[in-house]
Amino acid sequence: MVIILKNNCDKMQLDRLTSWLGEMHVTPQYTHGVGQTIMGLVGDTSKIDIDMLRALDIVEDVKRIAEPYKKANRKFHPEDTVITLDNGAKIGGGNLMVMAGPCSIESEEQLCTIAEAVKKSGATVLRGGAFKPRTSPYAFQGMREDGLKLLIQAKKKIGIPVVTEIMDYAHLPLFEDVDIIQVGARNMQNFELLKHLGKTNKPILLKRGLSSTLEELLMSAEYIMSEGNERVILCERGIRTFETATRNTLDISAVPMLRSMTHLPVVVDPSHATGKSMLVPSMALAGVIAGADGLIIEVHNNPPKALCDGAQSLTPDQYAQLVGRGSARTARQGLRLHRGRPRQSLQGASRPQFERKRPRQQMDRGRLSAQDVYLSGLLQGEPRGAGTRLADQQFRLGRCRSVLEKS
């Protein structure tokens, strides 16, 4: 249940309401937005009389929430959650975060070489697997504690935050210096692990299970948030379907759908979703256009000799081309993309406007895709409006094509 309070409501009345809700064994949680305050009720609200609440002088409106997830629900928290790392890097609310690095840590030289390359190309966070859950017990399982030590050394040496996967809550003390803790697809419903992570204050990157619905993903996020840690990042990493041409099937529709269901940041993993490096760039661009708040991409300095998932890893040069692709081509065309201030509603982000910086007849007619135009600013760190929806993305692409056809 959600109670929308009136502006400048009487504090004494609010205290009496809070006390009464406590007697009903319901916990109120406040969200202060622009122009209104929302009180979300957590607990069994079936016995609470909505009409009685609506009659109170301090109450603007009352709504019941049918979804089982409460804390992760956008109705509880209309504005996008923004998660800030210790170094000031942000994700959510229009801030695009790119995480890149090897699937598995193999050596200090390998990790530092990749870390320097991806940071130079604009990566915000270094990813690297120390504990590797594998389908086969005979496959490389990662360097475990030794790999984690190398990751922390690379973090300090290169000066970049790190994200890595945890498999057992008993390992939590080892993750003290890790900036973002990743929960893999196989552990999405490891509820004991989720509960322990909920008692930490570290950002949690929660990957969607291979056959999990979006509601199941949000319910797993709810486990973490219900324990007190609301710094959760959701990750669409592909789901299992009947298709065998790719490793998994990237559910692009999950991105705008999640953005309408929850206020939590959404990240896309095109590497695990496809299992093929040649598909990673296009799927990464598609994810951002669909409204993703971030990307997590596997990069290896020698993919053919990688100990884990080399087939889906980009080389540092390929990664640099992906990140620079939009800005370089847009600069050649003389177009600049502007974004308005983020809207507070869920109707979509401010629509882009195009400004021509050179006469039409002087424009280079080289290859320029709608993806390039839209991504030119995003991958270079420009904020994107909050609450993006699929309809607005279609408008963006249509506007891009229209401008190009008139050129």
TORSEBA-294097 format. One record per residue: residue in three letters; x, y, z of N, C-alpha, C in turn. Coordinates in steps of 0.05 Angstrom, whole numbers, padded with zeros to 5 digits, always signed. Atoms other than C-alpha are relative to their C-alpha. Layout:
! TORSEBA-294097
ALAXYZXYZXYZ...
! end
This chain:
! TORSEBA-294097
MET+00017-00024+00000+00000+00000+00000+00018+00025+00000VAL-00014-00025+00002+00023+00071-00016-00018+00023+00009ILE+00015-00023-00009+00000+00134+00020+00015+00025-00011ILE-00011-00025+00010+00012+00200-00017-00008+00022+00019LEU+00005-00021-00020+00018+00256+00034-00002+00027-00013LYS+00003-00027+00010-00003+00328+00023+00025+00016+00007ASN-00023-00017-00005+00050+00382+00020-00004+00014+00027ASN+00000-00014-00026+00068+00413+00088-00020-00011+00019CYS+00019+00012-00018+00027+00363+00126+00008+00004+00030ASP-00004-00005-00029+00019+00372+00202+00017-00023+00012LYS-00018+00021-00011+00075+00336+00239-00013-00016+00022MET+00013+00015-00022+00032+00317+00299-00019-00021-00012GLN+00018+00019+00012-00019+00284+00254+00016-00022-00013LEU-00016+00021+00013+00036+00248+00216+00012-00019+00021ASP-00010+00017-00022+00066+00223+00282-00022-00019+00010ARG+00022+00017-00010-00003+00197+00304-00006-00022-00021LEU+00004+00020+00020-00011+00162+00237+00021-00021+00000THR-00023+00019-00002+00058+00130+00242-00003-00018+00024SER+00004+00016-00024+00043+00107+00312-00022-00021-00003TRP+00022+00018+00005-00023+00076+00291+00007-00022-00019LEU-00009+00020+00019+00009+00040+00233+00018-00020+00014GLY-00017+00018-00015+00060+00011+00281-00017-00019+00017GLU+00018+00018-00015+00003-00017+00323-00013-00021-00018MET+00011+00019+00019-00023-00050+00260+00022-00018-00012HIS-00023+00017+00008+00046-00083+00252+00008+00005-00030VAL-00008-00008+00027+00060-00044+00188+00022+00021+00003THR-00023-00019-00002+00126-00007+00176-00002+00020-00023PRO+00000-00021+00021+00123+00060+00139+00028+00007-00009GLN-00025-00009+00012+00179+00080+00092-00005+00024-00018TYR+00006-00026+00014+00184+00150+00064+00018+00003-00024THR-00015-00008+00024+00205+00173-00005-00007+00029-00005HIS+00005-00028+00004+00213+00248-00013+00007+00007-00028GLY-00004-00007+00028+00203+00268-00085-00003+00030-00004VAL+00003-00028+00007+00195+00333-00122-00030+00007+00002GLY+00028-00009-00002+00129+00364-00098-00018-00018+00016GLN+00017+00017-00016+00104+00305-00057+00017-00020+00016THR-00012+00020-00016+00121+00254-00004-00017-00025+00000ILE+00014+00025+00002+00103+00181-00010+00008-00017+00024MET-00005+00018-00022+00095+00134+00049-00007-00028-00009GLY+00005+00028+00008+00103+00061+00030-00003-00017+00024LEU+00005+00017-00023+00074+00010+00077+00009-00028-00005VAL-00011+00027+00003+00111-00055+00086-00012-00018+00022GLY+00013+00018-00019+00074-00112+00120-00028-00008-00010ASP+00027+00008+00007+00004-00141+00120-00019+00023+00002THR+00018-00024+00001-00041-00083+00098-00029-00008-00006SER+00027+00008+00008-00103-00125+00084-00021+00010+00019LYS+00020-00008-00020-00137-00102+00149-00002+00031+00002ILE+00000-00029-00001-00124-00028+00137-00022+00011-00018ASP+00023-00012+00014-00185+00013+00116+00010+00023-00018ILE-00010-00021+00018-00166+00054+00054-00017+00025+00003ASP+00018-00024-00001-00227+00100+00060+00006+00016+00025MET-00007-00015-00025-00208+00117+00132+00026+00016-00004LEU-00024-00014+00005-00138+00136+00110-00004+00024-00018ARG+00006-00022+00019-00164+00178+00052-00014+00023+00014ALA+00015-00021-00014-00207+00217+00101+00018+00018+00017LEU-00019-00016-00016-00146+00242+00139+00008+00026-00014ASP-00007-00026+00011-00128+00315+00129+00027+00001-00014ILE-00027-00001+00011-00055+00300+00114+00004-00018-00024VAL-00003+00020+00022-00069+00247+00061-00013+00010-00026GLU+00009-00008+00027-00075+00264-00013-00014-00024-00014ASP+00012+00024+00013-00089+00193-00038+00013-00025+00012VAL-00010+00026-00009-00080+00119-00021-00004-00020-00022LYS+00002+00020+00021-00065+00062-00069+00010-00026+00010ARG-00009+00026-00007-00059-00012-00060+00019-00010-00022ILE-00020+00010+00019+00000-00047-00094-00004-00031-00001ALA+00005+00029+00003-00016-00116-00122+00025-00016-00002GLU-00025+00015+00004+00056-00135-00138+00011-00009+00027PRO-00011+00010-00026+00090-00178-00084+00026+00014+00008TYR-00025-00015-00006+00155-00136-00089-00008+00028+00007LYS+00008-00026-00010+00149-00072-00049+00023+00020-00002LYS-00022-00019-00001+00216-00040-00037+00012+00006-00028ALA-00011-00004+00027+00238-00051-00109-00021+00012-00019ASN+00022-00009+00017+00171-00026-00136+00002+00030-00006ARG-00001-00029+00007+00171+00040-00174-00023+00015+00012LYS+00023-00014-00013+00103+00056-00143+00008+00010+00028PHE-00010-00009-00026+00139+00060-00076+00021+00022-00003HIS-00023-00017+00003+00197+00099-00104+00000+00010-00029PRO+00004-00009+00028+00177+00138-00168+00025+00009-00014GLU-00025-00010+00013+00246+00169-00180+00021-00022-00001ASP-00021+00020+00004+00304+00128-00206+00020+00001+00023THR-00021+00002-00020+00353+00103-00154+00027+00005-00013VAL-00027-00005+00009+00423+00130-00164+00020-00011+00020ILE-00020+00012-00018+00480+00089-00135+00028+00012-00006THR-00026-00013+00003+00546+00124-00123+00022-00016+00013LEU-00022+00014-00011+00612+00088-00114+00019+00018+00016ASP-00017-00016-00018+00667+00111-00067+00016+00020-00016ASN-00016-00019+00016+00705+00145-00125-00018+00021-00013GLY+00018-00020+00012+00643+00185-00145-00015-00010-00025ALA+00014+00010+00024+00622+00142-00205-00028-00007+00007LYS+00029+00004-00005+00546+00137-00211-00012-00018-00021ILE+00017+00015+00018+00496+00090-00242-00029+00005+00007GLY+00029-00006-00005+00421+00104-00250-00005+00029-00003GLY+00008-00027+00002+00382+00167-00260+00013+00015-00024GLY-00012-00013+00024+00413+00180-00329+00030-00003-00002ASN-00029+00004+00001+00484+00161-00311+00007-00028-00011LEU-00007+00026+00012+00512+00106-00356+00027-00010+00011MET-00024+00012-00011+00563+00060-00324+00009-00024-00018VAL-00010+00021+00016+00607+00014-00366+00021-00016+00016MET-00018+00018-00014+00641-00046-00332+00013-00019-00020ALA-00014+00017+00020+00694-00084-00371+00024-00013+00012GLY-00024+00014-00010+00748-00135-00360-00003-00030-00006PRO+00000+00028+00007+00764-00209-00364-00021-00016+00014CYS+00019+00018-00013+00714-00264-00350+00014-00012+00025SER-00014+00013-00022+00767-00297-00306+00028+00012+00003ILE-00027-00010-00006+00830-00270-00273+00019-00023-00003GLU-00019+00022+00006+00889-00311-00298+00028+00006+00011SER-00026-00007-00011+00951-00272-00276+00000+00030+00005GLU-00002-00029-00006+00973-00204-00250+00005+00016-00026GLU-00006-00013+00025+01002-00185-00318-00024+00003-00018GLN+00024-00001+00016+00939-00204-00355-00020+00020+00010LEU+00021-00018-00012+00893-00167-00307+00007+00029-00002CYS-00008-00028+00001+00933-00103-00304+00001+00011-00028THR+00000-00008+00028+00942-00101-00379-00028+00007-00010ILE+00027-00005+00008+00868-00106-00390-00012+00024+00015ALA+00010-00022-00016+00852-00058-00333+00009+00027-00011GLU-00010-00026+00011+00896-00003-00362-00014+00006-00027ALA+00012-00005+00027+00866-00013-00432-00029+00009+00002VAL+00028-00007-00001+00793-00011-00412-00004+00027+00015LYS+00003-00026-00013+00803+00048-00365+00007+00023-00019LYS-00008-00020+00020+00838+00086-00421-00023+00005-00019SER+00022-00002+00019+00778+00072-00465-00026+00010+00012GLY+00024-00012-00012+00729+00099-00414-00016-00017+00019ALA+00015+00017-00019+00708+00040-00371-00001+00012+00028THR+00003-00011-00026+00681+00061-00304+00008-00019+00022VAL-00005+00021-00019+00690-00005-00268+00015-00023-00014LEU-00014+00023+00010+00738-00064-00277-00015-00026+00010ARG+00012+00025-00008+00704-00132-00278+00022-00022-00001GLY-00020+00022+00001+00743-00196-00263-00010-00022+00018GLY+00010+00023-00015+00722-00266-00240+00022-00014+00015ALA-00019+00016-00016+00760-00298-00182-00012-00027+00007PHE+00015+00024-00005+00707-00349-00162-00018-00005-00024LYS+00014+00005+00025+00679-00382-00225-00018-00025+00003PRO+00019+00023+00000+00616-00426-00222-00001-00011-00029ARG-00001+00012+00027+00623-00474-00281-00018-00024-00001THR+00018+00023+00004+00576-00526-00309+00015-00026+00005SER-00016+00024-00004+00632-00578-00309+00018+00003+00024PRO-00018-00001-00022+00670-00594-00246+00029-00002-00008TYR-00028+00003+00010+00732-00606-00290+00009+00026-00014ALA-00008-00025+00013+00731-00536-00320+00014+00019+00020PHE-00015-00019-00017+00774-00479-00294-00019+00015+00019GLN+00018-00011-00021+00742-00455-00229+00009+00028+00010GLY-00010-00026-00009+00781-00389-00223+00022-00003+00020MET-00022-00001-00019+00839-00369-00179-00009+00003+00029ARG+00012-00003-00026+00792-00359-00120+00014+00022+00017GLU-00012-00021-00017+00826-00322-00061+00024+00014-00013ASP-00023-00012+00013+00890-00311-00100-00008+00019-00022GLY+00010-00017+00021+00851-00282-00158-00012+00026+00012LEU+00012-00023-00013+00813-00236-00111+00022+00020+00010LYS-00022-00017-00008+00879-00210-00083+00012+00015-00024LEU-00011-00013+00024+00904-00195-00154-00019+00022-00009LEU+00019-00020+00008+00839-00158-00168+00002+00025+00017ILE-00003-00023-00018+00847-00113-00107+00026+00015-00006GLN-00025-00012+00007+00920-00101-00126-00003+00017-00026ALA+00004-00014+00024+00898-00080-00196-00017+00025+00005LYS+00017-00023-00008+00845-00034-00166+00017+00023+00010LYS-00017-00021-00013+00898+00003-00125+00021+00010-00020LYS-00021-00008+00019+00950+00003-00180-00010+00018-00023ILE+00011-00014+00024+00906+00026-00238-00018+00023+00009GLY+00018-00021-00009+00857+00068-00196-00027-00002-00012ILE+00026+00004+00012+00791+00038-00218-00016-00019+00018PRO+00016+00018-00017+00733+00007-00178-00003-00027-00013VAL+00001+00027+00010+00722-00068-00185-00027-00013+00007VAL+00024+00017-00005+00663-00117-00190+00008-00029-00005THR-00006+00029+00003+00669-00192-00180-00022-00016+00014GLU+00022+00018-00009+00624-00251-00165+00006-00014+00026ILE-00002+00015-00025+00611-00282-00097-00017-00025-00003MET+00014+00025+00002+00588-00354-00090-00011-00011+00026ASP+00007+00010-00027+00582-00365-00015+00003+00022+00020TYR-00001-00022-00019+00566-00317+00041+00023-00003+00020ALA-00024+00005-00017+00624-00349+00080+00024+00016-00011HIS-00023-00014+00012+00670-00312+00031-00002+00031+00004LEU+00004-00029-00002+00642-00243+00050+00024+00016+00011PRO-00023-00015-00010+00703-00223+00092+00021+00006-00021LEU-00020-00004+00022+00746-00231+00029-00008+00023-00018PHE+00010-00020+00018+00703-00179-00007+00000+00028+00012GLU+00000-00025-00014+00718-00122+00040+00007+00024-00018ASP-00010-00021+00017+00755-00081-00013-00013+00000-00028VAL+00013+00001+00026+00709-00100-00071-00022+00022-00001ASP+00019-00022+00002+00666-00041-00096-00029-00009-00005ILE+00026+00011+00007+00608-00080-00126+00002-00031+00001ILE+00001+00029-00002+00591-00152-00108-00021-00011-00020GLN+00018+00012+00020+00561-00193-00164-00012-00027+00009VAL+00013+00025-00005+00510-00248-00154-00007-00012-00028GLY+00003+00012+00026+00512-00295-00214-00028-00011-00005ALA+00026+00010+00007+00452-00323-00251-00008-00025+00015ARG+00006+00025-00014+00458-00391-00217-00007+00005+00029ASN+00005-00006-00029+00454-00358-00148-00022+00021+00003MET+00021-00021-00003+00397-00309-00163-00020-00007+00021GLN+00019+00008-00020+00352-00350-00118+00013-00015+00023ASN-00014+00010-00024+00404-00369-00066-00007+00019+00023PHE+00012-00019-00018+00362-00336-00013+00017+00006+00025GLU-00018-00004-00023+00411-00346+00045+00022+00019-00007LEU-00021-00018+00009+00465-00312+00005-00011+00028-00003LEU+00012-00026+00004+00418-00255-00013-00005+00014+00026LYS+00005-00011-00027+00399-00245+00060+00026+00011+00012HIS-00026-00010-00011+00472-00239+00081+00010+00025-00015LEU-00008-00024+00016+00486-00190+00024-00017+00024+00008GLY+00017-00021-00008+00427-00150+00048+00009+00014+00025LYS-00010-00012-00024+00463-00137+00113+00026+00015-00004THR-00023-00016+00007+00522-00105+00078-00010+00027-00011ASN+00007-00026+00012+00524-00034+00050+00013+00003-00027LYS-00013-00001+00026+00558-00052-00015-00020-00003-00022PRO+00018+00005+00023+00524-00046-00083+00001-00029-00009ILE+00003+00027+00008+00499-00113-00107-00009-00001-00029LEU+00008+00004+00028+00498-00131-00181-00014-00027-00002LEU+00016+00025+00000+00442-00183-00186-00007-00008-00028LYS+00006+00009+00027+00440-00223-00250-00025-00017-00001ARG+00024+00015+00004+00376-00252-00277+00006-00030-00005GLY-00004+00028+00004+00371-00328-00274-00006-00008-00029LEU+00003+00009+00028+00373-00368-00339-00029-00004-00008SER+00028+00005+00007+00298-00385-00336-00018+00016+00019SER+00016-00015-00019+00273-00332-00287-00016+00022-00013THR+00017-00021+00009+00216-00284-00298+00010+00026+00012LEU-00008-00026-00011+00224-00209-00285-00010+00003+00028GLU+00011-00002-00027+00180-00215-00224+00018-00016+00020GLU-00018+00016-00017+00225-00270-00196+00027+00015+00005LEU-00024-00016-00003+00286-00225-00209-00005+00022+00021LEU+00006-00022-00018+00252-00168-00171-00004-00011+00029MET+00004+00012-00026+00233-00215-00114+00027-00007+00013SER-00027+00004-00011+00306-00234-00107+00013+00026+00009ALA-00010-00027-00009+00324-00160-00104-00014+00007+00026GLU+00015-00006-00024+00270-00154-00051+00012-00013+00025TYR-00014+00013-00022+00307-00205-00008+00023+00016+00010ILE-00023-00016-00008+00368-00161-00008-00009+00026+00013MET+00009-00026-00010+00330-00096+00003-00014-00003+00026SER+00015+00003-00025+00287-00124+00059+00018-00003+00024GLU-00019+00002-00022+00350-00135+00100+00014+00026+00005GLY-00011-00026-00005+00368-00062+00094+00018+00012-00022ASN-00017-00010+00022+00413-00057+00032-00016+00006-00025GLU+00016-00007+00023+00377-00019-00022+00017+00008-00024ARG-00018-00007+00022+00438-00010-00067+00002-00024-00019VAL+00002+00024+00018+00417-00063-00118+00000+00009-00029ILE-00001-00005+00029+00434-00063-00192-00010-00026-00014LEU+00010+00024+00014+00395-00111-00237+00015-00004-00027CYS-00015+00006+00025+00428-00146-00296-00015-00020-00017GLU+00011+00018+00020+00396-00176-00358+00024-00012-00015ARG-00023+00014+00012+00446-00228-00382-00008-00022-00019GLY+00009+00021+00019+00404-00270-00430-00015-00022+00014ILE+00016+00022-00011+00354-00325-00418+00002-00024-00018ARG-00001+00025+00016+00350-00397-00441-00025-00004-00016THR+00023+00005+00018+00305-00409-00501+00006-00024-00018PHE-00005+00023+00018+00299-00461-00556+00022+00006-00021GLU-00020-00008+00019+00349-00422-00598+00028-00010+00008THR-00026+00011-00006+00417-00456-00603+00023+00015-00015ALA-00021-00014+00015+00454-00408-00650+00016+00018+00018THR-00014-00016-00020+00472-00365-00590+00000-00014+00027ARG-00002+00013-00026+00492-00383-00520-00026+00003+00016ASN+00026-00006-00012+00429-00350-00492-00014+00019-00019THR+00015-00019+00015+00377-00302-00518-00003+00026+00016LEU+00001-00025-00015+00385-00229-00497-00029+00011-00001ASP+00027-00010-00002+00317-00204-00473+00001+00030+00001ILE-00001-00029+00001+00321-00132-00496-00025+00013+00012SER+00025-00011-00010+00248-00121-00478+00000+00001+00030ALA-00001-00001-00030+00266-00134-00405+00009+00027+00010VAL-00011-00025-00009+00302-00068-00402-00022+00021+00004PRO+00021-00019-00005+00244-00020-00414-00022-00010+00018MET+00020+00011-00018+00198-00068-00378+00008+00003+00030LEU-00010-00004-00028+00241-00067-00315+00000+00029+00008ARG+00000-00029-00006+00247+00008-00319-00027+00010+00007SER+00027-00008-00007+00172+00013-00315-00009-00014+00026MET+00008+00015-00024+00168-00038-00258+00015+00008+00025THR-00017-00005-00023+00225-00015-00213+00016+00025-00004HIS-00017-00024+00000+00268+00045-00195+00029-00007+00000LEU-00028+00009-00001+00332+00003-00192+00014+00003-00027PRO-00014-00001+00025+00386+00012-00244+00001-00027-00014VAL+00000+00024+00016+00387-00039-00301+00025-00001-00018VAL-00025+00004+00016+00451-00066-00334-00005-00023-00019VAL+00001+00021+00020+00458-00108-00397+00027-00013-00003ASP-00025+00015+00004+00510-00163-00405-00002-00014-00027PRO+00002+00011+00027+00516-00175-00481+00020-00023-00004SER-00020+00022+00004+00576-00223-00472-00012-00027+00007HIS+00012+00025-00008+00541-00278-00433-00026-00005-00016ALA+00025+00003+00013+00476-00265-00470+00003-00013-00027THR-00003+00010+00027+00504-00283-00538+00021-00022-00002GLY-00022+00019+00001+00568-00322-00525+00018+00002-00024LYS-00016-00004+00024+00598-00294-00589+00009+00029-00002SER-00011-00027-00001+00644-00234-00592-00011+00018-00023MET+00009-00016+00022+00619-00212-00660-00028+00012+00005LEU+00027-00010-00006+00549-00201-00631+00000+00020+00023VAL+00000-00016-00024+00571-00163-00569-00004+00030-00007PRO+00004-00029+00005+00577-00092-00600-00029+00007-00007SER+00028-00007+00008+00508-00092-00633-00019-00004+00024MET+00018+00004-00022+00475-00121-00571+00005+00020+00022ALA-00006-00021-00020+00511-00071-00526-00014+00026-00008LEU+00013-00024+00010+00485-00014-00569-00030-00002+00003ALA+00029+00005-00002+00415-00044-00570-00009+00003+00029GLY+00007-00003-00028+00416-00048-00494-00002+00028+00009VAL+00000-00028-00008+00433+00025-00485-00023+00015-00012ILE+00022-00013+00013+00382+00047-00536-00027-00008+00014ALA+00024+00009-00013+00330+00006-00499-00004+00013+00027GLY+00002-00014-00025+00345+00046-00437+00017-00010+00023ALA-00017+00011-00021+00398+00007-00398+00017+00022+00013ASP-00016-00019-00015+00435+00045-00344+00030-00007+00000GLY-00028+00008+00001+00499+00006-00357+00005-00025-00016LEU-00008+00023+00015+00537-00048-00393+00022-00014+00016ILE-00022+00015-00011+00582-00104-00368+00010-00018-00022ILE-00011+00012+00024+00628-00129-00423+00026-00015+00006GLU-00025+00016-00004+00682-00183-00424+00021+00008-00020VAL-00022-00008+00017+00749-00161-00451+00025-00016+00008HIS-00024+00016-00005+00811-00204-00458+00022+00007-00020ASN-00022-00008+00018+00880-00188-00487+00008-00021-00019ASN-00005+00022+00018+00884-00256-00520-00022-00021+00002PRO+00023+00017-00003+00815-00287-00527+00004-00030-00008PRO-00004+00029+00007+00837-00352-00563+00013-00016+00021LYS-00014+00015-00020+00880-00370-00504-00012+00004+00028ALA+00013-00005-00026+00831-00348-00449-00007-00026+00013LEU+00007+00024-00015+00819-00399-00394-00030-00003+00003CYS+00029+00000-00005+00745-00381-00392-00014+00019-00020ASP+00017-00016+00018+00695-00356-00445+00015+00019-00019GLY-00014-00017+00019+00745-00330-00495-00016+00006-00025ALA+00016-00004+00025+00695-00337-00552-00018+00025+00002GLN+00019-00023-00003+00651-00281-00523+00015+00025+00009SER-00016-00023-00010+00708-00234-00503+00009+00017-00023LEU-00011-00019+00019+00727-00171-00541+00030+00004+00006THR-00027-00008-00006+00799-00151-00549-00001+00029+00009PRO+00000-00028-00008+00819-00083-00519-00005+00019-00023ASP+00005-00017+00023+00820-00053-00589-00029+00000-00008GLN+00029+00002+00007+00750-00079-00604-00017+00015+00020TYR+00015-00014-00021+00725-00052-00538+00002+00030-00004ALA-00004-00028+00005+00755+00016-00553-00016+00010-00024GLN+00016-00007+00023+00722+00016-00621-00030+00002+00007LEU+00028+00000-00008+00655+00000-00589-00007+00026+00014VAL+00005-00024-00016+00659+00057-00539+00003+00025-00017GLY-00004-00024+00016+00685+00107-00590-00016+00002-00025ARG+00014+00002+00026+00641+00086-00648-00020+00023-00004GLY+00020-00020+00003+00584+00134-00636+00011+00028-00002SER-00010-00028-00001+00623+00197-00619+00017+00006-00025ALA-00017-00006+00023+00673+00190-00676-00016+00005-00025ARG+00016-00003+00024+00621+00180-00730-00018+00025+00001THR+00016-00024-00003+00576+00235-00703+00016+00025-00004ALA-00017-00023+00004+00634+00283-00701+00005+00005-00030ARG-00005-00002+00029+00648+00269-00775-00025+00012-00014GLN+00024-00009+00013+00575+00284-00792-00007+00029+00008GLY+00006-00027-00008+00574+00350-00754-00026+00002+00015LEU+00025-00001-00015+00513+00331-00712+00006-00001+00029ARG-00002+00002-00029+00505+00341-00638-00027-00007+00012LEU+00025+00009-00012+00453+00307-00595-00004+00014+00027HIS+00006-00013-00025+00420+00346-00539-00022-00015+00014ARG+00021+00012-00016+00379+00317-00482-00011+00020+00020GLY+00012-00019-00020+00330+00356-00440+00003-00011+00028ARG-00001+00008-00028+00324+00352-00365-00018-00024+00004PRO+00016+00024-00005+00298+00285-00339-00028+00006+00010ARG+00027-00003-00010+00223+00281-00330-00004-00016+00025GLN+00006+00014-00025+00194+00260-00264-00021-00022-00004SER+00020+00020+00005+00138+00220-00295+00012-00025-00014LEU-00009+00024+00012+00142+00151-00326-00006+00000-00030GLN+00008-00001+00028+00122+00175-00395+00024+00000-00019GLY-00024+00002+00017+00194+00172-00421+00018+00024+00003ALA-00020-00021-00003+00256+00214-00425-00005+00022-00020SER+00003-00023+00018+00260+00282-00457+00009-00008-00028ARG-00007+00007+00028+00261+00275-00533+00023+00016-00010PRO-00024-00014+00009+00326+00292-00567-00005+00020-00023GLN+00001-00019+00022+00336+00352-00612+00027+00000-00014PHE-00025+00000+00014+00388+00357-00666+00007+00028-00009GLU-00010-00026+00009+00431+00417-00682+00021-00004-00021ARG-00019+00003+00022+00467+00422-00748+00022+00022+00003LYS-00022-00018-00006+00536+00453-00738+00014+00009-00026ARG-00012-00008+00025+00556+00457-00812-00022+00001-00021PRO+00021-00001+00021+00517+00474-00876-00005-00028-00011ARG+00008+00026+00009+00479+00415-00904+00017-00010-00023GLN-00015+00009+00023+00517+00414-00969+00029-00009+00007GLN-00027+00007-00007+00583+00407-00932+00002-00025+00017MET-00001+00023-00018+00563+00347-00891+00011-00025-00014ASP-00011+00026+00009+00601+00282-00900-00022-00020+00000ARG+00021+00020+00003+00554+00227-00925+00010-00028+00007GLY-00010+00026-00009+00594+00171-00892-00021-00015+00015ARG+00020+00016-00013+00559+00115-00857-00006+00011+00028LEU+00009-00009-00026+00519+00139-00797-00027-00013+00006SER+00024+00014-00008+00468+00096-00762-00014+00015+00022ALA+00015-00012-00022+00413+00117-00714+00013-00006+00026GLN-00013+00007-00025+00450+00079-00660+00024+00018+00005ASP-00024-00017-00004+00513+00120-00672-00008+00027+00010VAL+00009-00027-00008+00475+00186-00665-00008+00000+00029TYR+00010+00001-00028+00440+00166-00601+00021-00006+00020LEU-00020+00009-00019+00500+00133-00569+00024+00018+00002SER-00023-00017+00001+00549+00188-00585+00006+00012+00027GLY-00004-00012-00026+00538+00222-00519-00001-00020+00023LEU+00004+00019-00022+00516+00163-00476+00026-00014+00008LEU-00024+00015-00006+00580+00123-00482+00023+00019+00008GLN-00020-00020-00008+00620+00187-00469-00008+00013+00027GLY+00006-00009-00027+00584+00199-00403-00022+00021+00002GLU+00022-00018-00002+00527+00247-00421-00023-00013+00014PRO+00023+00012-00013+00466+00236-00376-00023-00004-00019ARG+00024+00006+00016+00404+00205-00405-00024+00004+00018GLY+00024-00005-00016+00334+00223-00382-00010-00025+00014ALA+00010+00022-00016+00300+00180-00330-00026-00010-00011GLY+00026+00012+00006+00241+00133-00341-00004-00006-00030THR+00002+00005+00029+00256+00114-00414-00019-00023-00005ARG+00018+00021+00008+00202+00073-00448+00005-00007-00029LEU-00005+00010+00027+00202+00033-00512-00012+00019-00021ALA+00013-00018+00019+00154+00082-00547+00018+00024-00006ASP-00018-00023+00003+00203+00139-00535+00025-00008-00014GLN-00024+00010+00015+00261+00097-00560-00006-00001-00030GLN+00008+00001+00028+00223+00086-00625-00001+00028-00012PHE+00000-00028+00009+00214+00161-00630+00028+00009-00006ARG-00028-00008+00004+00289+00171-00622+00010-00011-00027LEU-00010+00012+00025+00305+00122-00678-00013+00012-00024GLY+00014-00012+00022+00252+00151-00723+00010+00028-00006ARG-00010-00027+00003+00278+00221-00711+00028+00000-00012CYS-00027+00003+00011+00349+00199-00726-00002-00005-00030ARG+00003+00007+00029+00327+00168-00792-00010+00024-00016SER+00011-00023+00014+00287+00230-00810+00021+00021-00006VAL-00021-00020+00004+00346+00276-00800+00020-00009-00021LEU-00019+00010+00019+00392+00231-00840-00011+00000-00028GLU+00012+00000+00027+00343+00225-00898-00001+00028-00012LYS+00002-00027+00010+00338+00301-00903+00028+00011-00007SER-00028-00011+00004+00414+00309-00904+00007+00000-00030
! end
